[in-house]
Amino acid sequence: TGGRDGSVRCWREPEGGGVPRLRFTVDEHTDWVNDLALLTDGDLTSAVVSASSDRTIKLWRPEGETGTPSKCYTLRQHTDFVKVLGYAADAGTLASAGCDCCVVV
Protein backbone atom coordinates (compact mmCIF):
# COMPACT_ATOMS: atom_id res chain seq x y z
CA THR A 1 0.00 0.00 0.00
CA GLY A 2 1.06 3.59 -0.54
CA GLY A 3 0.05 6.55 1.55
CA ARG A 4 -0.19 10.30 1.88
CA ASP A 5 2.77 10.17 4.26
CA GLY A 6 5.13 9.07 1.45
CA SER A 7 5.54 5.55 2.76
CA VAL A 8 5.09 2.22 1.01
CA ARG A 9 4.06 -0.69 3.19
CA CYS A 10 4.35 -4.36 2.33
CA TRP A 11 1.89 -6.73 3.94
CA ARG A 12 1.81 -10.50 4.34
CA GLU A 13 -1.51 -12.25 4.00
CA PRO A 14 -1.80 -15.09 6.50
CA GLU A 15 -2.37 -18.57 5.13
CA GLY A 16 -6.02 -19.47 5.44
CA GLY A 17 -7.13 -15.85 5.71
CA GLY A 18 -7.15 -13.52 8.66
CA VAL A 19 -5.70 -10.08 9.25
CA PRO A 20 -2.72 -9.12 7.06
CA ARG A 21 0.51 -8.39 8.96
CA LEU A 22 2.96 -5.62 8.16
CA ARG A 23 6.22 -7.00 6.75
CA PHE A 24 8.12 -3.75 6.28
CA THR A 25 7.81 -0.05 5.47
CA VAL A 26 9.85 1.94 2.97
CA ASP A 27 9.96 5.68 3.74
CA GLU A 28 11.65 7.08 0.63
CA HIS A 29 9.13 9.57 -0.77
CA THR A 30 8.61 13.09 0.57
CA ASP A 31 5.00 13.44 -0.65
CA TRP A 32 1.95 11.27 -1.43
CA VAL A 33 2.44 7.86 -3.04
CA ASN A 34 0.02 7.85 -5.98
CA ASP A 35 0.57 4.44 -7.56
CA LEU A 36 2.44 1.15 -7.15
CA ALA A 37 3.50 -1.50 -9.64
CA LEU A 38 4.88 -4.98 -9.02
CA LEU A 39 7.40 -6.06 -11.64
CA THR A 40 7.38 -9.81 -12.04
CA ASP A 41 9.76 -12.44 -13.28
CA GLY A 42 7.66 -15.53 -13.75
CA ASP A 43 5.77 -16.10 -10.50
CA LEU A 44 8.12 -13.96 -8.40
CA THR A 45 8.06 -10.22 -7.72
CA SER A 46 11.39 -8.94 -9.01
CA ALA A 47 10.88 -5.26 -8.09
CA VAL A 48 8.42 -2.84 -6.54
CA VAL A 49 7.96 0.59 -8.14
CA SER A 50 6.19 3.59 -6.61
CA ALA A 51 5.09 6.89 -8.15
CA SER A 52 4.76 10.01 -6.03
CA SER A 53 3.70 13.64 -5.89
CA ASP A 54 7.33 14.40 -5.02
CA ARG A 55 7.95 14.01 -8.81
CA THR A 56 9.97 10.82 -8.41
CA ILE A 57 9.66 7.13 -9.14
CA LYS A 58 11.29 4.76 -6.65
CA LEU A 59 12.33 1.21 -7.49
CA TRP A 60 13.63 -1.46 -5.16
CA ARG A 61 14.13 -5.20 -5.24
CA PRO A 62 12.84 -7.39 -2.42
CA GLU A 63 15.67 -9.32 -0.77
CA GLY A 64 15.90 -12.19 1.65
CA GLU A 65 13.04 -14.04 3.26
CA THR A 66 11.26 -10.89 4.45
CA GLY A 67 11.60 -9.08 1.11
CA THR A 68 13.01 -5.99 2.80
CA PRO A 69 14.86 -3.84 0.24
CA SER A 70 18.51 -3.01 0.85
CA LYS A 71 18.74 -0.22 -1.75
CA CYS A 72 16.20 2.09 -3.36
CA TYR A 73 16.76 3.62 -6.79
CA THR A 74 15.28 7.01 -7.69
CA LEU A 75 14.16 8.07 -11.17
CA ARG A 76 13.66 11.80 -11.74
CA GLN A 77 12.18 12.07 -15.24
CA HIS A 78 9.04 14.08 -14.42
CA THR A 79 8.74 17.79 -13.64
CA ASP A 80 5.38 17.50 -11.84
CA PHE A 81 3.44 14.91 -9.82
CA VAL A 82 3.83 11.32 -11.08
CA LYS A 83 0.29 9.95 -11.03
CA VAL A 84 0.24 6.51 -12.65
CA LEU A 85 2.43 3.53 -13.55
CA GLY A 86 1.84 0.82 -16.11
CA TYR A 87 3.82 -2.39 -16.52
CA ALA A 88 3.74 -4.71 -19.54
CA ALA A 89 5.23 -7.94 -18.22
CA ASP A 90 5.51 -9.62 -21.63
CA ALA A 91 7.52 -6.68 -22.98
CA GLY A 92 9.37 -6.01 -19.72
CA THR A 93 8.41 -2.35 -20.05
CA LEU A 94 7.42 0.16 -17.37
CA ALA A 95 5.70 3.46 -18.21
CA SER A 96 4.83 6.41 -16.02
CA ALA A 97 2.56 9.41 -16.57
CA GLY A 98 2.36 12.63 -14.63
CA CYS A 99 0.77 16.04 -14.30
CA ASP A 100 3.56 17.40 -16.52
CA CYS A 101 1.61 15.91 -19.47
CA CYS A 102 4.44 13.45 -20.18
CA VAL A 103 4.55 9.70 -20.50
CA VAL A 104 7.96 8.19 -19.78
CA VAL A 105 8.74 4.66 -20.97
C-alpha positions as CSV (number, residue, x, y, z in Angstrom):
1,T,0.0,0.0,0.0
2,G,1.1,3.6,-0.5
3,G,0.0,6.5,1.6
4,R,-0.2,10.3,1.9
5,D,2.8,10.2,4.3
6,G,5.1,9.1,1.4
7,S,5.5,5.6,2.8
8,V,5.1,2.2,1.0
9,R,4.1,-0.7,3.2
10,C,4.4,-4.4,2.3
11,W,1.9,-6.7,3.9
12,R,1.8,-10.5,4.3
13,E,-1.5,-12.3,4.0
14,P,-1.8,-15.1,6.5
15,E,-2.4,-18.6,5.1
16,G,-6.0,-19.5,5.4
17,G,-7.1,-15.8,5.7
18,G,-7.2,-13.5,8.7
19,V,-5.7,-10.1,9.3
20,P,-2.7,-9.1,7.1
21,R,0.5,-8.4,9.0
22,L,3.0,-5.6,8.2
23,R,6.2,-7.0,6.7
24,F,8.1,-3.7,6.3
25,T,7.8,-0.1,5.5
26,V,9.9,1.9,3.0
27,D,10.0,5.7,3.7
28,E,11.7,7.1,0.6
29,H,9.1,9.6,-0.8
30,T,8.6,13.1,0.6
31,D,5.0,13.4,-0.7
32,W,2.0,11.3,-1.4
33,V,2.4,7.9,-3.0
34,N,0.0,7.8,-6.0
35,D,0.6,4.4,-7.6
36,L,2.4,1.2,-7.1
37,A,3.5,-1.5,-9.6
38,L,4.9,-5.0,-9.0
39,L,7.4,-6.1,-11.6
40,T,7.4,-9.8,-12.0
41,D,9.8,-12.4,-13.3
42,G,7.7,-15.5,-13.7
43,D,5.8,-16.1,-10.5
44,L,8.1,-14.0,-8.4
45,T,8.1,-10.2,-7.7
46,S,11.4,-8.9,-9.0
47,A,10.9,-5.3,-8.1
48,V,8.4,-2.8,-6.5
49,V,8.0,0.6,-8.1
50,S,6.2,3.6,-6.6
51,A,5.1,6.9,-8.2
52,S,4.8,10.0,-6.0
53,S,3.7,13.6,-5.9
54,D,7.3,14.4,-5.0
55,R,7.9,14.0,-8.8
56,T,10.0,10.8,-8.4
57,I,9.7,7.1,-9.1
58,K,11.3,4.8,-6.7
59,L,12.3,1.2,-7.5
60,W,13.6,-1.5,-5.2
61,R,14.1,-5.2,-5.2
62,P,12.8,-7.4,-2.4
63,E,15.7,-9.3,-0.8
64,G,15.9,-12.2,1.7
65,E,13.0,-14.0,3.3
66,T,11.3,-10.9,4.4
67,G,11.6,-9.1,1.1
68,T,13.0,-6.0,2.8
69,P,14.9,-3.8,0.2
70,S,18.5,-3.0,0.8
71,K,18.7,-0.2,-1.7
72,C,16.2,2.1,-3.4
73,Y,16.8,3.6,-6.8
74,T,15.3,7.0,-7.7
75,L,14.2,8.1,-11.2
76,R,13.7,11.8,-11.7
77,Q,12.2,12.1,-15.2
78,H,9.0,14.1,-14.4
79,T,8.7,17.8,-13.6
80,D,5.4,17.5,-11.8
81,F,3.4,14.9,-9.8
82,V,3.8,11.3,-11.1
83,K,0.3,9.9,-11.0
84,V,0.2,6.5,-12.6
85,L,2.4,3.5,-13.5
86,G,1.8,0.8,-16.1
87,Y,3.8,-2.4,-16.5
88,A,3.7,-4.7,-19.5
89,A,5.2,-7.9,-18.2
90,D,5.5,-9.6,-21.6
91,A,7.5,-6.7,-23.0
92,G,9.4,-6.0,-19.7
93,T,8.4,-2.3,-20.0
94,L,7.4,0.2,-17.4
95,A,5.7,3.5,-18.2
96,S,4.8,6.4,-16.0
97,A,2.6,9.4,-16.6
98,G,2.4,12.6,-14.6
99,C,0.8,16.0,-14.3
100,D,3.6,17.4,-16.5
101,C,1.6,15.9,-19.5
102,C,4.4,13.4,-20.2
103,V,4.5,9.7,-20.5
104,V,8.0,8.2,-19.8
105,V,8.7,4.7,-21.0
